[in-house]
């Protein structure tokens, strides 16, 4: 909710002036960092006021001790400085370009969801977007798996981000592969069209209904659920019911 959305963060988006704000991820230019920023009256309690290394200046008030694995890491600091300079150079146009790219992608994928009547919604905020299932459906992870198989690195249920380096061709590829994956899931029987032409995800096999009279539920040699019946040739022994035929 910081620089990813606007040079002034959400303070600028919602027209508020916070006493203290926190930033992370984007400001580090890819390196691990967290930033606490705010008004002097609050920040002085952390660093002792205005002072710097290499001269006679010193903290004017007491300094709060805080530490962490990557606190004040030189590489992260220079990356943050470079990122801030780039944000300042580009101005609001940077975020607006990203927002426009994301809006196009979200609109394209939303049209696909409506075309096939699938219980999926594409939600977004700025350059952040995510696939969200509107129903609790089995096999939904196959959509992400299939997209990854086709070359789109997308994680199940996690947010995605459009970056400055993403081209219109790449964004169209995401939308096209999303559509291809939906069609393959329908053709494979994982998405089943209802009579009203809407699409539902196929339900998993029901394991509490015996496939043949007298069958008992157990586990096969691999530990998977399976049905067994008495072996007529070996009294007291059981044989697995082959459900794959």
Buried (B, 14 or more C-beta within 10 A) or exposed (E): BBBBBBBBBBBBBEEEEEEEBEBEBBBBBEBBBBBEBBEEEEBBBBBBBEEEEEEEEEEEEEBEEEEEEEEEBEEBEEBBEEBBEEBEEBEEEBBEBBBEBBBBBBEBBBEBBEEBBBBBBBEBBBBBBBBEBEEEBEBBEBBBEBBBEBEBEBEEEEEBBBEEEBEEEBBEBBBBBBBEBBEBBBEEEBBEEEEEEEBBBBEEEEEEEEEEEEBEEEEEEEEEEBBBBBEEEEEEEBEBBEEEE
